[in-house]
Amino acid sequence: MSVSQQLPVADGWTAYTFGEPESVLDRSQIFDLFQVVRGALWYDPPISQLGLGKAYRMAPHHQSCVLLKRNLLAASFKPNRWLSREEFGSWALDYLIFGNAYLERVDSVVGTPINLKRSPAAWTRVGTEKPGQYWFVQPGVLNYDYHEYQAGTVHHLLEPDPLQEIYGMPEYLSAVQSGLLNENATLFRRRYFLNGSHAGFILYVSEASYSNEDAEELKEQLRAAKGPGNFRNLFMHIPNGKKDGVQILPIAEVAAKDEFLGIKEVTRDDMLAAHRVPPQLLGIVPKNGTGFGSVIDAARSFYALEICPLQTRLMALNDWFGEEVLAFEEPANIAALAPAAVAAKG
């Protein structure tokens, strides 16, 4: 949104206007900063890796989508003497969160490979001096603690970025703002209830028979309703009172409730669309009577359209290593859905 402009002042009042909404592709917006900076020893990533790691837990639907993919990949992976299931799961999680994943080949004294060890993507950097150079860079007490890997011993799997070819970018990046808005809405609502002294309504009493002593007693009861136990009921008795003698005028609560629910639903749908995960696989309860359809069909389609292409991407490691390090088989729980689906249709 453009910078606000002050309108002419008249009779002691002032008004401001806030311009038209602007696309993120216009001018110097945040996505214009996605460029690789060359340092003395390594390239800095185009986006904060620490920020992506923290955003992993920004919303339950985002984290659940990532873990669902990781769990299906780990369940279908066939362990071998070079790569364990645990090491593979951590490596795959790095790829899903950061768009980058690194495996170091550990060699014996005679130069034969012993195993593959994950290098955390949050702290691994691409070197600037020669091809195949990588650094492990982690903030220390005073500066950086860094270690150079032996050239040619690190495999870098990246999610391609159209603007540069040194680092990958996570595929869900377009939904990060929605995820952060989801988190902000939850934090705001939580603070709202913890506060307990919010101005939710105006209590208007216009009865002539309502004395000052009664008003003072009512104020004391309202003061006592703040904080813990703030949802207690109040009783008022006014003999011969009129219909509109006591009115409650809401000023915040109703609009805040509707806005909160709308934000949560819209941002959830954005995150599911970015991850391409069917809602029934995450345990989301449908609001309409028809539901989301068969969970069995959704699981089979999701595995075929999302997990299998991911497996193909990960198997680029085999070409670099020279052996079949990665091999997959359909998990038993997914394979068991096939006859059940056929029987259900029959």
Secondary structure by P-SEA (a helix, b strand, c coil): ccccccccccccbbbbbbccccccccccccccccbbbbccccccccccaaaaaaaccccaaaaaaaaaaaaaaaaaccccccccaaaaaaaaaaaaaccbbbbbbbbcccccccbbbbcccccbbbbcccccbbbbcccccccccccccccccbbbbbccccccccccccccccaaaaaaaaaaaaaaaaaaaaacccccbbbbbccccccaaaaaaaaaaaaaaccccccbbbbbbbcccccccbbbbbcccaaaaaaaaaaaaaaaaaaaaaacccccccccccccccccccaaaaaaaaaaccaaaaaaaacccccccccccccccccaaaaaaaaaaaaaac
